[in-house]
């Protein structure tokens, strides 16, 4: 079971909102909206996706890593390495 299962509906709601924002940005481009206004909306979408990412990461740590730590040290080490790689990808993006 995924660590975010309890929050799945919330994540889906947030992602649908982001999807709508992205469609709105596309309409802004089609309508030749002022560049700064488009960039403001891109920034808002980026922040919304970052919030989803951080929530998923928190759920992963609270569920998957904790569960792996109960299983064995090797499993915990593997999950921590996996999470560290995910964090590095988030930081670079």
C-alpha positions in Angstrom: 0.0 0.0 0.0 1.3 3.5 -0.9 2.2 5.8 2.0 -0.1 8.5 0.6 -3.2 6.3 0.5 -4.9 8.2 3.3 -4.3 11.5 1.5 -5.0 10.3 -2.0 -8.2 12.3 -2.5 -6.5 15.4 -1.3 -3.5 14.9 -3.7 -5.9 14.2 -6.6 -7.8 17.4 -5.8 -4.6 19.4 -5.7 -3.4 17.9 -8.9 -6.7 18.6 -10.7 -6.4 22.2 -9.5 -2.8 22.4 -10.9 -4.1 20.9 -14.2 -6.7 23.7 -14.4 -4.0 26.3 -13.7 -1.8 24.9 -16.5 -4.8 25.0 -18.9 -5.3 28.6 -17.8 -1.7 29.4 -18.6 -2.0 27.9 -22.0 -5.1 30.1 -22.6 -3.1 33.1 -21.5 -0.4 32.4 -24.0 -3.0 31.8 -26.7 -4.6 35.2 -25.8 -1.2 37.0 -25.9 -1.4 37.9 -22.2 1.4 40.1 -20.7 4.5 38.0 -20.1 4.8 38.9 -16.4 1.2 37.8 -15.7 2.0 34.4 -17.3 5.2 34.1 -15.3 3.2 34.8 -12.1 0.9 32.0 -12.9 3.8 29.6 -13.8 5.3 30.4 -10.4 2.0 29.6 -8.7 1.8 26.2 -10.4 5.4 25.5 -9.5 4.7 26.2 -5.8 1.5 24.1 -5.9 3.5 21.1 -7.4 6.2 21.7 -4.8 3.6 21.4 -2.1 2.4 18.1 -3.5 5.9 16.9 -3.7 6.7 17.8 -0.1 3.5 16.1 1.0 4.3 12.9 -0.8 7.8 13.0 0.6 6.5 13.4 4.1 4.1 10.5 3.6 6.9 8.4 2.2 9.1 9.1 5.2 6.3 8.6 7.7 5.1 5.4 6.1 7.5 3.7 3.7 10.7 4.4 5.5 9.3 3.7 9.0 7.9 0.4 7.7 11.2 -0.5 6.1 13.0 0.4 9.4 10.8 -2.1 11.2 11.6 -4.7 8.6 15.4 -4.5 8.7 18.4 -2.2 8.7 19.2 -3.0 5.1 15.6 -2.2 4.0 15.7 1.0 5.9 19.0 2.0 4.4 17.6 1.3 0.9 14.5 3.5 1.5 16.6 6.3 3.0 18.9 6.2 -0.1 15.9 6.3 -2.3 14.4 9.2 -0.4 17.7 11.1 -0.5 17.8 10.7 -4.3 14.2 12.0 -4.6 15.1 15.0 -2.4 18.1 15.7 -4.6 15.9 15.6 -7.7 13.4 18.0 -6.0 16.2 20.4 -5.0 17.6 20.5 -8.6 14.2 21.2 -10.1 
